């Protein structure tokens, strides 16, 4: 989503780090100085410069705690500024997650801080989509889940394991998505849920880890221990603990607690490209969907809903469907719909009424968006579907997804 990210000290404009997309040259220092200089000039005249656009680019500024200034430069896609502001908010909180709020806002030694903040680079790149695929959770500010019939059984295994780990925060992470989690894990803020998911997906695979983390909203000054254990390839169980137990004490318990669940885990992993139960049949025109619950901070998406067969319209590849779905979401939220993304309510509030549905049509596909209570559903259809039929099919799909007992969004 972002081509460049620049992090500087607010007081002196000293560059702390920059992140650049792989196929682009780094920004020259004079350009960085100019971008920061124009923002500082505005501040000295009581003007807050938030964003600006050129013919093909958008630049967004954000200052945090009068300590850190973040500047993002991205291709101008006419999306509302709330999406870029949310992106910068995640980047700042990623720094807090791994080094603590005190270190970020009270930099006593800038050169020392530059070295300490390097631990955040992989997570920041994951948030920006600079390295690896761009995900739905950092776009929607809601954690991605995988809904499977086996989740009810796996919940029992997780609860037993977290109790043995003397923790109330536990999560089963499958192919980059949350399968099940404890009640306390789900009680974390949207920022924390998203950042923890992104952190886990940004780390190099290994059998076990013990990482100090600060929860940006709950405990930004007190470090906790995030322990992860790989159950099989693509599946990790995670717990957030205090000083005890140690990693070496908990590692031998993995086999005892999780070996009986192996078949269930493999079944859920096979579902990861579809993300919802195979016995739930959607309309054959459906190319993909994104379902969001604004109250639970969870989202369910699928770009391969026809899991057991081909689709009559293959004009869009799975990667193209994902790109279309993301683009459609960004155009709707902040313009017509509000969501859990901070600032997304400002655009819709300018209308005399609240929009509940919207759609677009193109030569290759059609999209439909619908709001109902806490749920928002964004659908992609093949171009062959009659425009008049999209509303009723979207309503039916929303009902199927929200009423199925195996889907807890």
C-alpha positions in Angstrom: 0.0 0.0 0.0 2.8 2.4 0.9 5.9 2.9 -1.3 7.9 4.8 1.2 7.8 5.4 5.0 9.9 7.9 6.8 10.3 8.1 10.6 11.9 11.2 12.1 12.2 13.0 15.4 9.5 15.7 15.7 11.7 18.2 17.5 14.8 18.1 15.2 13.7 16.2 12.1 16.5 13.6 12.6 15.7 10.5 10.4 15.3 7.4 12.6 14.6 5.0 9.8 13.1 4.7 6.3 11.4 1.8 4.6 11.2 1.5 0.8 9.4 -0.9 -1.5 11.8 -3.4 -3.1 11.5 -2.0 -6.7 12.1 1.6 -5.8 15.2 3.7 -5.1 15.6 5.1 -1.6 14.4 8.7 -1.1 17.3 11.2 -1.2 18.0 13.0 2.0 17.1 16.4 0.6 13.7 15.1 -0.3 13.1 13.8 3.2 14.3 17.1 4.6 11.8 19.0 2.3 8.9 16.7 3.3 9.6 17.3 7.0 10.4 21.0 6.4 7.0 21.8 4.9 5.3 20.1 7.7 7.3 22.0 10.3 6.7 25.3 8.5 2.9 24.6 8.8 3.2 23.8 12.4 5.0 27.0 13.2 2.1 28.9 11.7 -0.6 26.9 13.6 -1.4 24.8 10.6 -1.5 21.0 10.7 -0.5 19.5 7.4 -2.2 16.1 7.2 -2.0 15.1 3.5 -1.5 16.3 0.0 -1.7 14.7 -3.5 0.2 15.0 -6.7 -0.8 13.6 -10.1 0.0 10.1 -9.1 1.0 10.1 -5.4 -0.4 10.9 -2.0 1.7 12.0 1.0 0.4 11.7 4.6 2.0 13.2 7.7 1.3 12.1 11.3 2.9 13.3 14.6 2.7 11.1 17.7 3.2 12.4 21.2 5.3 15.4 19.9 8.1 12.9 19.6 7.9 10.9 16.4 6.8 12.1 12.9 5.8 9.5 10.4 5.5 10.3 6.6 4.0 7.9 4.2 4.2 8.2 0.4 1.9 6.0 -1.7 0.3 5.8 -5.1 -2.8 8.0 -5.2 -5.8 5.6 -5.4 -8.4 8.2 -4.4 -9.0 6.4 -1.1 -9.9 8.3 2.0 -7.1 9.6 4.2 -8.4 7.5 7.1 -6.7 4.4 5.6 -3.3 6.0 5.5 -3.7 7.5 8.9 -4.6 4.1 10.2 -1.5 2.6 8.6 0.7 5.2 10.3 -1.0 4.5 13.6 -0.2 0.8 13.3 3.4 1.6 12.5 3.7 3.8 15.6 2.1 1.1 17.8 4.3 -1.5 16.2 7.2 0.5 17.7 5.5 0.6 21.1 4.7 -3.1 20.9 8.4 -4.1 20.6 10.3 -1.4 22.5 7.7 0.2 24.8 6.1 3.7 24.9 8.7 5.2 27.2 11.5 4.4 24.9 9.6 5.9 21.9 8.4 9.2 23.3 11.4 9.9 25.6 14.4 9.4 23.3 17.4 10.4 25.4 20.0 9.1 22.9 18.8 9.2 19.3 21.7 7.0 17.9 21.0 4.3 20.5 17.3 4.4 19.7 18.1 3.9 16.0 19.7 0.6 16.9 17.0 -0.5 19.2 14.2 0.3 16.7 15.7 -2.1 14.1 13.8 -4.9 15.8 10.6 -3.4 14.4 11.6 -3.4 10.7 10.1 -6.8 9.8 6.8 -5.9 11.4 6.7 -2.4 9.9 7.4 -3.9 6.4 4.6 -6.4 7.0 2.2 -3.6 7.9 3.1 -1.5 4.9 3.0 -4.5 2.5 6.5 -3.6 1.4 7.7 -7.2 1.8 5.2 -10.0 1.5 1.5 -9.8 0.6 -0.7 -7.0 1.8 -3.3 -8.3 4.2 -6.8 -7.5 5.1 -6.2 -7.0 8.8 -4.1 -3.9 8.5 -6.6 -2.5 6.0 -9.7 -3.2 8.0 -8.2 -2.9 11.5 -9.9 -6.2 12.3 -8.1 -9.5 12.8 -8.5 -12.2 10.1 -10.0 -15.4 11.2 -10.5 -18.9 9.8 -13.9 -20.5 10.4 -13.9 -24.3 10.6 -16.1 -26.9 12.1 -13.1 -28.2 14.1 -12.7 -24.9 15.9 -15.0 -25.9 18.8 -12.8 -28.9 19.5 -9.6 -26.9 19.2 -11.0 -24.3 21.6 -10.9 -27.0 24.4 -7.3 -27.9 23.6 -6.3 -24.2 23.7 -8.1 -23.5 27.0 -6.3 -26.4 28.6 -2.9 -25.4 27.3 -3.2 -21.8 28.4 -4.2 -22.9 31.9 -1.1 -25.0 32.0 0.9 -22.0 30.9 -0.6 -20.0 33.8 -2.0 -17.5 31.3 -5.4 -16.2 30.2 -4.2 -15.0 26.9 -4.0 -17.8 24.3 -4.4 -18.0 20.5 -4.2 -20.7 17.8 -2.7 -19.2 14.7 -3.2 -21.1 11.4 -1.8 -19.9 8.1 -1.7 -16.3 9.2 -5.2 -16.2 10.7 -6.7 -16.8 14.1 -8.6 -20.1 14.4 -9.5 -19.9 18.1 -8.5 -17.7 21.0 -9.3 -17.3 24.7 -11.9 -14.7 25.9 -9.1 -12.5 27.3 -7.2 -12.6 24.0 -10.4 -11.4 22.2 -10.8 -8.6 24.9 -7.6 -6.9 23.6 -8.1 -3.8 21.5 -8.3 -3.8 17.8 -4.8 -2.4 17.5 -3.4 -5.1 19.7 -5.2 -8.0 18.0 -4.0 -6.8 14.6 -0.4 -6.1 15.6 0.0 -9.5 17.4 -1.3 -11.3 14.3 1.0 -9.3 12.0 4.0 -9.8 14.3 3.5 -13.6 14.2 3.2 -13.6 10.4 6.3 -11.4 10.1 8.6 -13.7 12.1 10.9 -16.3 10.6 9.4 -19.8 11.3 10.9 -21.7 14.2 9.9 -24.3 16.7 9.5 -21.9 19.7 10.0 -18.3 20.7 10.0 -16.1 23.8 9.6 -12.4 22.8 9.1 -9.4 25.1 6.1 -7.3 24.0 4.3 -4.2 25.3 0.6 -4.1 24.7 0.1 -0.6 23.2 -3.3 0.1 24.7 -3.4 -2.2 27.8 0.1 -2.1 29.1 2.4 0.2 27.0 5.0 0.5 29.8 5.0 -3.0 31.2 6.7 -5.8 29.2 5.0 -9.2 28.8 6.3 -12.4 27.3 4.8 -13.7 24.0 5.7 -17.4 23.7 4.9 -19.2 20.5 5.2 -22.9 19.7 5.0 -24.4 16.2 2.7 -27.4 16.2 3.1 -28.2 12.5 4.0 -26.3 9.4 1.7 -23.2 9.2 0.2 -23.7 12.7 1.4 -22.0 15.9 -0.1 -21.7 19.4 0.7 -18.5 21.3 0.4 -17.4 24.9 1.1 -14.1 26.6 2.6 -14.7 30.1 4.3 -13.0 33.0 7.7 -14.1 34.4 6.6 -17.7 34.7 6.7 -20.4 33.3 9.9 -20.4 31.4 10.1 -21.5 27.7 12.0 -24.6 28.6 9.4 -25.6 31.2 6.5 -25.2 28.7 8.1 -26.8 25.6 7.8 -30.4 26.9 4.0 -29.8 27.4 3.3 -29.2 23.8 3.3 -32.8 22.7 1.1 -33.9 25.7 -1.5 -31.2 25.1 -1.6 -31.0 21.3 -0.8 -34.5 19.9 -4.5 -35.6 20.2 -5.6 -32.6 18.1 -3.3 -33.3 15.1 -6.1 -34.6 12.8 -8.3 -31.6 13.6 -5.4 -29.2 13.0 -4.6 -30.7 9.6 -8.3 -30.4 8.6 -8.4 -26.7 9.4 -5.1 -26.1 7.6 -6.6 -27.7 4.4 -9.4 -25.1 4.7 -7.0 -22.1 4.7 -7.5 -21.1 1.1 -11.3 -21.0 1.5 -11.5 -19.9 5.2 -15.1 -21.1 5.8 -16.8 -24.5 5.9 -17.0 -26.5 2.7 -20.6 -27.5 3.4 -21.7 -23.8 3.1 -22.5 -23.2 -0.6 -22.5 -19.7 -1.9 -24.0 -18.5 -5.2 -21.9 -19.7 -8.2 -21.3 -16.1 -9.3 -19.4 -15.3 -6.1 -15.7 -14.6 -6.7 -14.9 -13.5 -3.2 -16.1 -11.7 -0.1 -15.0 -9.8 3.0 -17.2 -9.9 6.1 -16.4 -7.6 9.0 -17.9 -7.4 12.5 -17.3 -3.9 13.9 -18.1 -5.0 17.5 -15.8 -8.0 17.7 -12.9 -6.6 15.6 -12.9 -9.7 13.5 -13.1 -10.2 9.7 -13.6 -13.3 7.5 -12.5 -13.2 3.9 -12.3 -15.6 1.0 -11.0 -15.2 -2.5 -11.5 -18.9 -3.3 -15.1 -19.6 -2.3 -15.5 -22.4 -4.9 -13.2 -24.7 -3.0 -14.3 -28.0 -4.5 -14.5 -26.9 -8.2 -13.7 -24.4 -10.8 -15.6 -21.2 -11.4 -17.5 -20.5 -14.6 -15.8 -17.1 -14.9 -12.1 -17.2 -14.5 -11.3 -13.7 -15.8 -9.8 -12.8 -12.4 -7.1 -14.8 -10.7 -7.2 -15.2 -6.9 -4.5 -12.4 -6.5 -6.6 -10.1 -8.7 -9.7 -10.8 -6.7 -7.9 -9.9 -3.5 -6.7 -6.6 -5.1 -10.2 -5.8 -6.3 -11.7 -6.6 -2.9 -9.2 -4.4 -1.1 -9.7 -1.5 -3.6 -13.5 -1.8 -3.3 -13.2 -1.7 0.5 -11.0 1.4 0.5 -13.4 3.2 -1.8 -16.4 2.5 0.3 -15.1 2.9 3.8 -14.4 6.5 4.7 -16.5 7.7 1.7 -19.9 6.0 2.2 -19.4 3.7 5.1 -17.8 4.1 8.5 -15.9 1.2 10.1 -13.5 0.4 12.9 -10.8 2.3 11.1 -10.3 5.5 13.0 -11.5 8.6 11.2 -13.7 6.6 8.7 -16.8 8.3 10.1 -16.0 11.8 8.9 -16.8 11.3 5.2 -20.1 9.5 5.7 -21.2 12.1 8.3 -21.3 14.7 5.6 -24.3 13.0 3.9 -27.9 13.7 5.0 -28.5 10.0 5.4 -26.5 6.9 6.2 -25.7 4.8 3.2 -26.5 1.1 3.8 -25.6 -0.4 0.4 -23.5 0.4 -2.7 -22.3 -1.3 -5.8 -20.0 -0.8 -8.8 -19.9 -2.6 -12.2 -17.0 -3.0 -14.6 -16.2 -5.0 -17.7 -14.6 -7.9 -15.8 -16.5 -8.0 -12.4 -19.1 -6.4 -10.2 -19.0 -5.5 -6.5 -21.6 -5.0 -3.9 -21.3 -3.7 -0.3 -24.0 -4.0 2.4 -24.2 -2.9 6.1 -26.5 -4.7 8.5 -26.1 -4.1 12.3 -22.5 -4.6 13.3 -21.7 -6.5 10.1 -20.4 -5.2 6.8 -20.1 -7.5 3.7 -18.2 -6.7 0.6 -18.7 -9.0 -2.4 -17.1 -9.6 -5.7 -19.1 -11.2 -8.5 -18.4 -12.3 -12.1 -19.4 -9.8 -14.8 -22.1 -12.2 -15.9 -24.4 -11.7 -12.9 -27.4 -9.5 -13.5 -27.0 -6.2 -11.7 -30.5 -6.4 -10.2 -29.7 -9.8 -8.6 -26.7 -8.7 -6.6 -28.7 -7.2 -3.8 -30.7 -10.3 -3.0 -27.7 -12.6 -3.4 -25.7 -10.4 -1.1 -28.5 -10.4 1.5 -28.7 -14.2 1.3 -24.9 -14.5 1.6 -24.8 -12.3 4.7 -27.6 -14.3 6.3 -25.7 -17.6 5.6 -22.4 -16.3 7.0 -23.7 -14.7 10.1 -26.1 -17.5 11.1 -23.9 -20.5 10.5 -22.9 -22.0 13.9 -19.3 -22.7 12.7 -18.7 -19.1 11.8 -18.0 -16.7 14.7 -17.2 -13.3 13.3 
